[in-house]
Amino acid sequence: MRALGAVIALLLCGQLCAADTGSEATDHAEVSVPKPPEIENGYVQHLIRYQCKPLYRLRTEGDVCGKPKNPVDQVQRIIGGSVDAKGSFPWQAKMVSHHNLTSGATLINEQWLLTTAKNLFLGHTDDAKEKDIAPTLTLYVGKNQLVEVEKVVLHPDYSKVDIGLIKLKQKVPIDDRVMPICLPSKDYAQVGRVGYVSGWGRNSNFKYTDLLKYVMLPVADQDNCVQHYEGSTVPEKKSSKSPVGVQPILNEHTFCAGMSKFQEDTCYGDAGSAFAVHDQEEDTWYAAGILSFDKSCTVAEYGVYVKVPSILAWIQETIAGN
């Protein structure tokens, strides 16, 4: 932003610096106004000049999200998934429970992440409280950058809507490896639409991967998915260690993906990761869903995802209230 009128409005309104992946050039402007206050994610370089940190720019409104430095253009297929290029999935986080079980989480702004309720309950009984769960989580973003968890918030109906939020103690700086994914208000989960899912889950040898991998998957027909799981041998089971059960939750809040002609798919440990879709008109990546049911690597099953538009209002209200 370089127009003086816009910059004056920016300074008077006290807006912040937001992340910018378009250029690493520094954005700054000079205007004759009273000395401005300090700003977040930037600093006052001169009496009336703001200069933002690398990868940030001056802006008037809106957060930057869904703009990876190295977006996925094509998949070089490998059985078991492709290895992430640097910065292709900067919203992907790795969560480790106190029983050393790995699962996924998705960065949705500088201080909040989405994951599943099942992930948050790993190793806990069904009467565990949110305040008891938070201290047991270890969370990494970017290139194994450890971040501290302040609190977790479970969806009020998490037995049907397998989702939860994680708040960090501090905001994470945006860089090439760390950037939120955007949250859509419209439904991108149309049958046949392709999305990308990244994760740190297990491979075909049932070992956790040391490399962030990803797969490209199509959205599946919901009726076929429901029929498939109605005849599934996956046991219906709820226990004190798994209060939301192991059977996939299929309802108006979910969609299915996978079961394509390729032998790649998600696996145990990938839950909590985003089904990321690229809106080509906006050149922006959105989280159409969050993986809830991460099935066995060697069994042909659909992956089941919670629709983000279905929970968007709850996400916004929860963040605003915390």
Helices and strands as residue ranges (DSSP letters): H 4-13, E 17-19, E 28-30, E 42-46, E 49-52, E 56-58, E 82-83, E 92-96, E 102-107, E 112-115, H 117-121, H 130-133, G 134-136, E 138-141, E 145-147, E 149-154, E 164-168, E 194-199, E 213-218, H 222-230, E 254-257, E 274-279, E 284-293, E 303-307, H 308-321
